[in-house]
Amino acid sequence: MGKPSTITGPSRDFLEWPFFTENHKMLAQGLDAFAVSGALSDIDHAETDKACRALVRALGDAGLLDAATGAGGKEPIDSRSVCLTRETLAWHDGLADFAFAMQGLGTGAIGLAGSEELRTAILPRPVPASGSPPSPCRRRMQAPMSRP
């Protein structure tokens, strides 16, 4: 585990383009603050599965998984917010970007086209409150697979 990142991060000049809103600027500020807070550098990457769980927990606790899950299905998924989040996370920690992306891959289609009942049942799960989120790094089977 190292020191908090001192890398300033990607340029934010593009946030002045007309299709970015104040919400995007606030998200970028929050992402930059998170990246240099030490939350990423405090996670030991020696055990990938454990690191991914810790990264998802840290991202969830910081409210940064909302971009991937549409705030747990309460809002549409905004691709600009997903791109801002992934760019910043990848700039500072590639595994954090991976952990974030896995949350969105597991929920994106449901958030975009799932029924209200399905969104309510599934989408809140990737966003950890505290406790142990599911591992985004390794697919785990619920039951043993039988072979013919």
C-alpha positions in Angstrom: 0.0 0.0 0.0 1.3 3.4 -0.9 0.8 7.0 -0.6 -2.2 8.8 -2.0 -1.8 9.6 -5.7 -0.1 12.8 -6.5 -0.9 12.6 -10.2 -3.2 15.4 -11.1 -5.3 13.3 -13.4 -6.6 13.9 -16.9 -7.3 17.3 -18.3 -10.8 18.7 -17.6 -10.8 21.4 -20.3 -13.4 19.4 -22.3 -15.9 19.9 -19.5 -16.6 23.3 -21.0 -18.0 21.7 -24.2 -21.8 22.4 -24.5 -23.0 18.8 -23.8 -21.4 18.6 -20.4 -23.5 20.0 -17.5 -22.7 21.3 -14.0 -23.4 17.8 -12.8 -20.6 16.5 -14.9 -18.2 19.1 -13.5 -19.2 18.2 -10.0 -18.7 14.5 -10.7 -15.3 15.2 -12.1 -14.4 17.2 -9.0 -15.6 14.3 -6.8 -13.7 11.8 -8.8 -10.5 13.8 -8.6 -10.9 14.2 -4.9 -11.5 10.5 -4.5 -8.5 9.6 -6.6 -6.1 11.7 -4.4 -7.8 10.8 -1.1 -5.7 7.7 -0.5 -8.8 5.4 -0.9 -7.2 3.7 -3.9 -3.6 3.5 -2.6 -4.8 2.0 0.7 -5.9 -1.2 -1.2 -3.4 -4.0 -1.5 -3.5 -5.4 -5.0 -1.6 -8.5 -4.2 -4.8 -10.6 -4.1 -6.9 -9.5 -7.0 -10.2 -10.8 -5.8 -9.9 -9.2 -2.4 -8.6 -6.0 -4.0 -11.7 -5.9 -6.3 -14.0 -6.3 -3.4 -12.3 -3.5 -1.5 -12.3 -1.3 -4.6 -16.0 -1.8 -5.2 -16.7 -1.1 -1.6 -14.7 2.1 -1.7 -16.3 3.2 -4.9 -19.8 2.4 -3.5 -19.1 4.2 -0.2 -18.0 7.3 -2.2 -21.2 7.1 -4.3 -19.2 6.6 -7.4 -21.0 3.4 -8.5 -24.1 5.5 -9.2 -22.8 6.3 -12.7 -22.5 2.6 -13.5 -25.9 1.6 -12.1 -28.0 4.6 -12.8 -28.1 5.3 -9.1 -29.4 1.8 -8.5 -31.9 2.0 -11.3 -33.4 5.2 -10.1 -32.0 7.3 -12.9 -31.0 6.7 -16.5 -27.4 5.6 -17.1 -25.5 8.7 -18.4 -22.7 7.6 -20.8 -20.9 10.9 -20.2 -20.7 10.2 -16.5 -19.6 6.6 -17.1 -16.8 7.9 -19.4 -15.7 10.5 -16.9 -15.6 8.0 -14.1 -13.7 5.3 -16.1 -11.2 7.8 -17.5 -10.4 9.1 -14.0 -10.2 5.7 -12.4 -8.1 4.2 -15.2 -5.7 7.2 -14.9 -5.1 6.4 -11.3 -5.7 2.7 -10.9 -6.5 0.3 -13.7 -8.0 -2.3 -11.4 -10.4 0.3 -10.0 -11.6 1.0 -13.5 -12.1 -2.7 -14.1 -14.0 -3.1 -10.9 -16.2 -0.1 -11.8 -16.8 -1.4 -15.3 -17.8 -4.8 -14.1 -20.6 -3.2 -12.0 -22.0 -1.5 -15.1 -21.7 -4.5 -17.3 -23.7 -6.5 -14.9 -26.4 -3.9 -14.6 -26.4 -1.8 -17.8 -28.8 -3.8 -19.9 -31.2 -4.1 -17.0 -31.0 -0.4 -16.2 -31.6 0.5 -19.9 -34.4 -2.0 -20.8 -35.5 -3.9 -17.7 -38.9 -3.6 -16.3 -39.4 -1.6 -13.1 -39.8 -4.9 -11.2 -36.5 -6.2 -12.5 -34.6 -3.0 -11.9 -35.9 -2.9 -8.4 -35.0 -6.5 -7.7 -31.5 -6.4 -9.3 -30.0 -3.0 -9.6 -29.5 -2.0 -6.0 -27.3 -5.1 -5.4 -24.1 -3.9 -7.0 -24.0 -0.8 -4.8 -22.6 -1.8 -1.4 -23.9 -0.1 1.7 -21.2 -1.6 3.8 -20.5 -5.3 4.3 -19.1 -7.4 1.5 -20.1 -6.7 -2.1 -20.0 -9.5 -4.7 -16.6 -10.0 -6.3 -16.5 -8.2 -9.7 -13.3 -10.0 -10.6 -14.3 -13.7 -10.6 -17.5 -15.2 -11.7 -18.8 -17.5 -9.1 -21.3 -20.2 -9.8 -24.3 -20.6 -7.4 -24.4 -24.3 -7.9 -21.9 -26.9 -9.1 -22.1 -27.5 -12.8 -23.0 -31.0 -13.8 -21.4 -32.5 -16.8 -23.0 -35.1 -19.0 
